[in-house]
Amino acid sequence: MSAIPRTILSVAVATALALFAFGCGEQSDAPTPPKSAERAPAPPAAKAPATAEQPDTAPARGAAVAADATAGKADYQIFCASCHGPSGGGDGPVAQALDPKPARHNDGNYMNPLKDDYLFKVIKFGGASVGKSPMMAPLGGSLSDQQIRNVIAFIRTLADPPYQP
């Protein structure tokens, strides 16, 4: 097999894997119900004021919940490992056909200086949103903001040398 057909085959396989990994969400052709059929949101429940015995520990409406690296690992394996590798080495099965190669999340010298806000933008809006490879697909349609924060928390556990916030 000559080099050109092998390269074309590699790119075709990588493209098929990427489309499978990022394009397998359910799609529905069902019509959207009319506005009149939707229920109005329930009014917020009255909240008792916090006391010294009962401090107000609930996050404010819209406030971020602490990131969970364990939950982030599960989403990382589903959405990121095919390119970045299961341990963040940039060596996932699709990586071989990609140019440029995916970032190595386990390279602490590269990853540690990157701000969480930057990583959030890359994951949510894709590589092109920060001037990186457009092959890094935007995952904001597949992952919630909290899931993205969880993935970032997991990515931080991969760094060598270890990440120190």
N, C-alpha and C positions, 0 to 999 in steps of 0.2 A: 504494500500500500504506500503510495507516494505521500510526501509531506503535505501537499495542498489538500487532498481529500481528507486526510486524517485531521487536519486543522479545521476544515469545514465540518466534519463529523463532530469534533470536540465542541465547537461553538454551537452546533445544533443541539447536542445533548445538554450542554450547559443552559441554553435558552429554554429548552423543554423543562428542565429541572426547576429553573427559576420561575417560569410561568406556573408550573405545578405548585411550587412552594408559596407563591404570592397571589395566585389567581384562583385558588380553590374555594373561595368563600361562597356561601350559598347566595344565589340570586333568585329573586322572586318576581314573577310576572304579574302577581296579584295587584289589582288596583289599590291605590291608597284610599282609605275610607274618607268620606267627606268630613269636613270640619264639624258639622253638626253631630256626627256620630261619636266624636271624641268626648271623653269625660273631662270635665274641668278638674284641675288639680285640687286636691284636698287642702283646706287651709292648714297652716302649720299649727301644731299642737302648742298650747300654752306651756311655757317653760317656767318651772319654779326657780326663783332666784337662788344663786349659789350661797351656801353658808359655810362657816368655818368647818363644820362637820361634814359637809357635802360640797367639796370644791367643784367648780365647773371644769370638768376635764374633757368634755366633748369638743371636737374641732369646730371652729366657726364654719358656717355654711360656705362652701366653696374652698375651704382650706384643704391643703394637701394632707393626706394621711402619710405617715412615715413609710419610706420605701422598704420593701420586703425582698431581700436578695434571693430567698428560697423560692418565692413565687416567680421572681424574675428569671431564675434558672430554667423553669419549665417553659416560659415564653421564649427565652433565648434559644433553647434546643429546637423549638418549633420554627421560629422565624429567622434566626441568625446563624445557627450552626452550619447550615448547608453551604454558606460561603466562608464564615469566619472560623469554622471548626468548633467542635464540642468544648474544647478547652481554650478557645480564643486564639489559636495559633495562626489564623489566616489560611488554614489548610483544609477547609471543608471540601466536599466532593465537587462542588461547582467552581471552587476557586481556581482549579487548574486551567479552566477555559477563560478566566477573566483577566482583563488587562485594563486598568491597573489591578494588581492583586488586592484583595480585601485587607483592611487594617488588622494588625495583630493585636487583639485586645489584651493579650498576656504580656505585651511589651510595656512594662511600667515606665520606661524612659520616654516613650512616645505618649502613652495614654494618661499618665498621672497629671501632667500639666493641663490637660484639656478640662475645661469647666463643664459641670453637669448641664448647664443651659445649652452649651454647644452640642453636647452629645444628644440632648433631648431634641434639638432642632434637626440634627442629622437623622435621627431615628424617625421622628414624626414626619418631616417634610422631604427626606431623601438627601443623598449626597450633593446633588446639584444645588440645593438650597444654601450650601456653604462653600460652593466652588469646588467640591470634590466630585468623584465619579458619579455620573447619572445611573450607573449600574447599581448603586446603593438605592434600592427602592424606598419610597416613602411608606412607612408602616402606620401612619396616623389613622388610616381607614380600617386597619385591622386591630390595632392596640389602643386602649384608652390611655389617657394621660397618666393615670396611676400605673398601668401596666408598663408604660415606657419608663417611668421612674423606677419601677421594680427591676426592669432589665438593666438600667444603668447601675443600680445597686449591685446586681450580680456581676456585671462587667468589672466593676471596681474590685471584686474579690479575685479576679484572674491575674491582676497585675503583678509582675515580678521585675523590679522590687515592688513590695506591697504599697498600695495606695494609702496615703495619710492625708485625710481632709484638712 
